[in-house]
Amino acid sequence: MNLSLISLEMSVVALGILVLLADLWLPAERKKMLGYAAAAVLGLLFLNSFTSHCSCALIGESAFGGMFVQDGLSVFFKRFFLLAAVLVLVLAVEFSDRIAAGVSEYYSLIVFALAGMLFAASANDFAMLFVSIELITITFYVLTSFTRGKVVALEAGVKYLILGALSSAFMIYGIALVWGTSGQFNFNELAIVAGDFASNRLFLFGVLFILVGLGFKIAAFPLQMWTPDVYQGAPTPTTAFLAVGSKAAGFVLLLRFLFSAIPEVTAQWGNLLIVISAVTILYGNLCAIPQRNLKRLLGYSSIAHAGYLLLGVAALTSAGQSAALYYLGGYLFTTVAAFVVIALVLRHLDSEDVSGLAGLHQRSPLLAATLTLAMVSLAGIPPLAGFFGKFLLLKAVIEQGANNPGYYCLAFTALVGVVISLYYYFGVIRAIYWSQTAPDLSPIRMSRPIQCAIGVCLAGMFWLGLFPGTVLTLADDAVKFLKL
């Protein structure tokens, strides 16, 4: 057993416990600084991930009887999760004045959710998959309803709890069916025998039920119904972490399951993946059009982006998988930037209506530019990260059109979705710069850490869009550990 492979995960768990213990001795006025301390520690762990800790990523190593694997794919996502958690914790400190009590617990729950995501990145066994996804989900049950004085937060928490429990039930039943027919829990061992059960109905039902559980995590159709309500009701830092961290965790588990555990079955399910991707894109974009609540709008946008990510899965090629990983990188910076602006601008309002952005370009040119660039990137307009990510995904899908004409239809659907999204994304920009009424024109003050977070997000959007080579190389190396 190589315990050094889980040193990062254990460090994060220890950090979460230390934050809870520190809360016992710190005076109330200094407790919110624990968020900065936790973010600093995670930042150091992120930098350390580029050194000796991940040297095994080039060859791949495992622990706990193959349940836990450390390879290029897990390292890519662990860096993603660490960076996302750092940005979310900085945002959480800015949000702390709206948490009536338990701000230290809020920080620690974010850290514990991160621990679940790190374990998910290395899950190579159904037991590890289920435990990691439940650790993520249970912490988000609490994080979603943390501002319990608000009815909308409690409602969001209850909805997420009920639907999350339902998806977990589907997943555990699916795992039972797959294990009952194949006798395998480990993904590598299952891959050897999965082809023999490609026509076994019980096995295929099990696979389908597992996909239901993972589809809930990434908010893919038809498991997306929780997303707008939970995004709207949850505290903004929770929504940001749900949008990037939880979605990416579900996506890495989906990649592991489809391409490491059952590659032969996945190859036969290309048409199903095409349909799910296309419907998810259309549903998310069409439902976002009438939305006035910003967080709800971004909730439907998140559904559409799950559909775009599924383009890379449906392509069934390493190019598609690599494009999806690159797209996630751009989505991280873009989405966090949007939620940071929403948290700062609408902090003193009772709602997150688009009208609250009126006059933002006068109140804070930096925040106005940040939200504008975030919307432009989400829409897929050059030269930002969102454009190149969509380009790579469409390219991977169109290249498969010669093998299956359905891919051409999928690419066309994705382009239609991009055109539709221009309407509601630019509606946000219009509210910033051209709104007729601006009841509040007072300047918006920002702390130095939140300014740094905004700077990181802006730099990330431009860097990935203008100089994609480094991240693409990392993504290419990561997907080499997946089977096709």
N, C-alpha and C positions, 0 to 999 in steps of 0.2 A: 504494500500500500504506500503510494507516494503522497504523503501529507503535504509536501511543499506545493503540490499543484493547487491545493485549495487555500493557500496562504492569503490570497486576495479576498476570497469570500469570508474567511475567518476574521480578517482585519476589519472588514466592513461590519460584520456582526458585532465585533468587539466595540467598534466606534458607536454603533447604535446603543449598546448597553452603557457605554461611558457617558453619552449624552443624557440618558435617563438618570444616571447616578449623579452627574454634575448638577442636575436640576434640584437635588436635595439641599445643596449647600450654597448655591448662588442666590443673591438677592433678586427680587422680581424684576428690577429695572435693568439687570444685566443678563437675564436669561435669554433674551432674543439674540445676544451675541454668540450663543452656542451654534446658531445656524451658520454664521461666518466661519467659526472654528471647524465645524463639520465639513463645510465646503472646502476649506483649505486642506484638510487632511485628505479628502477625496481627490482634490487637485494634485496632491503629491503622489497618491496612488496611481492616478492617470498618467503622470509623467514617468513613474516607475515602470508602467506597463510597456514602455518602449525600450526597457533595458533587460536585465537578466531574467526577470520574472517570466517573460514570454518567449524565451529562447527555444522552448520546446514546440512553439507554434509551427516551425518549419517542417517538423517530422510528425508531430502529433503523439501525445502520450495520454495514458488513461490511469484512473485510480478507482478503487472500490469495485473491483471485478468488472471493469469496463463500463460502469454506470456513469462515470464522470470522465469526460474527455477534454483535453486541452489541445486545441489545434488552431489553425489560422482563422477558421470561422468563429470559434468561441472568443478568440482574442479580439477580433474586429468588433464584435458586439459588446464585449466587456468595456472596451474603450468608449464605445458609443454610450453605454449606460452610465459610466462614470462621468463623462462630460455632461450628459443630460442632467444627472443628479446635482452636479456642482451648480449649474445654471438655475435649476429649480430651487435649490436651497437659498441662493442669493435672492431669488424672487420671494421665497417664503419669508425671509426676514423683513422685506418691504411690506409684506402682507400681514405681519405679526400683530399689528395694532388692531386688526379686525378679528382676531381670535381672542375670545373672552378669557379663556383659561386653558392651560396646558400647552403653551407654545413649544416647550421642550419636547413634549410627547409628539407633537406634530413633526418636529425635525427628526426625531428618532424613527417614527413610522416611515418617513421618506427613505431613511437609510435602510430600514429593514426591507422595504419594498425593493430597493436597489439590490440587496443581498439575494432576494428571490430571482431577480432578473439575471444576476451573475451566474447563479446556479442553472437557470434556464438555458443560458448560452452554452453550457457544457453538458447539458442533459443528453445522455446516449442510451437511455433506458426508460421504460414506461414509469417505473417507480420514481425516478428522479424527475421526469417530466411532470408527473402529477403533483409531487410535493412542491416543486419550484413554482408551478403555476398557481397552486393554492396559497403559497406564501405571498405571492404578488397580489392575488385577488382579495384575500382576507384583509391585508393591510389597506387596500384601497376601499374596502367596505367602510372602514373607520375614517380614512382620510376624506372620503366623499361627504360624509355627514358630520365632519368635525365642527363646523359652525352650527351647532345643534340648536342655537337660538332662532335660526331661520327655518321656516316651514319648508321652503323650496329645497334646502340642503337635506333635511330629513327625508323628504319625498324622493330625492335623487338617490340617497343611500338605500332606502327600502327597495326601490326599483332595481338598483344594481345588485343588491343582495339576492333578491328573488330570482332574477334572470341569471345571475352568476351561478347560483346554486343549481338552477336547472341545467345550465351548460355543463357544469361539473358532473352532474348525474349522467348526462349523455356521454361525457368523456370516459368516466369510470366504467360505465356499462360497455362502451366500445372496447376499452382495454381488456375487459374480462372476456369479450367475445374473441378478440384477436389472440389473447393468450390461450383461451380454451381450445381454439382450433389449431394453432401453430405450436403451442407449448413454449414460446419464446417471449422473453421480456426485453432482452438486449437488442438494440437496433442492428448491430452488426450481424448477430446470429439470426435475427428475423429476416434480414436481407437475403440470406443464403436460401431460406426455404419459402420466402413470400411468393415466388413465382409458382410454386406447387399449389398454392391456394388461391390463385387468381380467378378461379371459377367457383370457389366455395362461397356460397351465399352468406353463411354466418360470418365468415372472415370479412367479406366485403361490407356487410352491415356494420361490423365492428370498426372498420376503417372509416366508414361514413360517419359514425357517431363520434369518433375521435376528431374528425374534421369539423363537426358541429361545434365541439368545445373550443377548438383552435380558432374557428371562424368567429366565435363570440369575442375572443381576445383582440382580434384585428379589426373587428366591426365590419365584417364582410356580409353581404346579403346572403341569406335572409335572417342573419343573427345581429343586425345592426340597430334594432329598434330602441335599445337602451341608450345609445350614444348621445343624441341631442339633449335628452332630459338630464342625464348625468353631467354632461359638460356644462349645462346651464346652472344646475343647482350646486355643484361642487365648488369649493374655494378655488380661486384661479390657479394657484400653484399646483393643486391636485389635478385640475383639468389639464394643465400643461404637461405634467408627468404622465397622465393617462394617455395623452395624445401622442407622445413620443416614446416614452419608456415602455409602457404596457403594450403598445402596438408593436414595437420592435421585438419585445420578448415573445409575443405570440407568433411573430413572423419567423424568428430564428427556430422556434419549435416546429413550425410548419415546414420549414426547409429541411430540418433534421428528419422529421417523420416521413415526408414524401420522398426525399432523395437519398436518405441513408438507410431507412428501415424498409421501405416498400418501393424501390425504384421501378421494378417491373410492373407493378400495379399502377403506379403513377403514370407510366408511359401509355397506359390504356385509357386513362381518364382525362386526356387532353381536352376533349370536347366539353366535359363538365366544367373544367377550370376556365375554359373560354367563356362559357355562359355565365358563370359566377362573376368573373371579372367584368364582363360587359354590363350586366345588370347592376352591379355595385356602383360602377362609374355613373351610369345614367341616374340611378336612384339618388345618389348623393348630390349630384349637381342639380337635378331638377327640384329636389326638395329644398335646396339652399336658396333658390330664387326668391321666395316670398319672405324670408326670415329678416326680422328687424333686430333681434337680440344677437349681439356679436358672438357670444360664446356658443349659442345654438347654431349660428351660421357656420362657425368653425367646426362644430360637431358634424354637420352634414358634409362639410368640406372634407373632414377626416374620413368619412365613409367613402367619398369619391377617391381619395388618395389611397385607401386600402385597395380599391379596384385597380388603380394604376400600378401599385406594387404587385398585384396578382398578375399583371401582364408578364412580369419577369418569371413568375412561377409557371404560368400557362405556356410560355414559350418552350419549356422543357429543354433548355440549353444552358450551358455555362455562361454564355453572353447575357442571357436574360437574368440569371441569378446575380451576376456581377452588377448589372444595371440596377437591379432592385436594391442592392446594398448601397450603391452610390446614391440612389434616390433617397434612401433613408437618411444618409448623411446630410443632404441638403434640406430635407424635411425637418430635421432636428433644429438647425439654426433658424429656419424660417418660422416654424411654429412657436418656438420659445420666444422669439422676438415679438411676434404678434401678441402673445399672452402677457408679456412684460408690459407692453404699451397699454393693453386693456386694463391691467391691474393698476397701473399708475394713473391713467386718465380718468377712469370711472370709479376710483376708490371712494369718493364721497357722494356718489349717486346711488339711488335705490335700485337702479336697473342698469343693464349693460346694453341699452338701446343704441343703435347706430347714431342717432341724433346727438348723443353725448360727445361725439367726436367733433362737433361743430366748433370752428375756430381753433382747432388744435395747432394749425400751422403758425398761429400767432402766440399761442400759449407756450409751445415748445417745438421749434423747428426740427430738433433732433428726433423727438418722438414721432412727429408727423412724417418725417422722411423714413424712419424705421418701419412704421406700419405700412407706408406706401410701398416700400421695397419688399416687405414681406408679402403683401398682396400680389405684387408683380411676380415674385418668385413662385408663389403658389399657383398663379395662373399659367406659368410656364413661358414667360417672356424673356428673351435674352437681354443682358448677358449673365443673368443670375443662375443659381444652381438648379432651380426648378425647370428651366428650359432644357438644359443639357441632360438632366435626368429623364425627362419625358422623351427626349430625342433618342436616348439609348434604349429605353424600353420599347418604343415604337419600332426602332430598327431591329431589335431582337425578334419582335413579333412578325414583322413583315418578312424577315428572312425565312421564316417557317411557312410562309404562305404557299410556297411551291409544293410542300408536303400536305397541306390541309388548307383549302380555301377559306375555312372558318377564321383563320388568322387575319385575312384581309378584312373581314367583317369586324373583327375585334379591333383592329387598328383604326378603322373608320369610326367605330363607336367611341374610341378613346379621343379621337380628334373632335368629334361632336361634343364630347364632354368638356374638352378644353375651351371650345367656342362658347358653350353655355356658361362656363365658369367666369368668363370675362365680364359678364353682366353683373354678377353679384360682387366680385372682387373689386371692380371699378366703381361699384356703388359705394363701397367703403371709402375709396379714395375721393369720390365726389363729396361725401359728407365731410371729409377733412378740409378740403380746400374751397369748396363752392357752396357750402351750406348757407342758407339765408339768415338763420338765427343762431346766435352764439351767446347764450345768457351769461356765461362765465368766461372771462378772458384773463383770469389771474394766472401768472406764470406757474409752471409745475416744477417743483423742486425734486431733485434726484440725488441719492447718495452716491458716493464714489464707486462702491462695489456694483451698484445697478448700472452705472454708466459703463463700467468695465464689461459687464455682462452684455449690454447692448452692443458695445464695440466688438466683442467676440462674435456675436450673432451676425453683425453686418459684415465683418471680415470673412466669416465662414461662407455667407451667401455669395460674396464676390469671388472668394478664392476658389470655391468648388465650381463656380460658373466659368471663370477665366482660366484657371489652371487645374483642370480635373485629373491630371496625370497621376499625382501621388495617391489620391484616394482610389482611383480606378485600379492602380497596381495592387493596393492593399485588398481591394474587393476581389480582383482576379485570383490573388493568392489564397484568399479565404475560401472561395467556392471550389477550389481544387480538391477539397476534402469531401465534397458531395458527389454522389454517384448519379449517373444519368441512365 
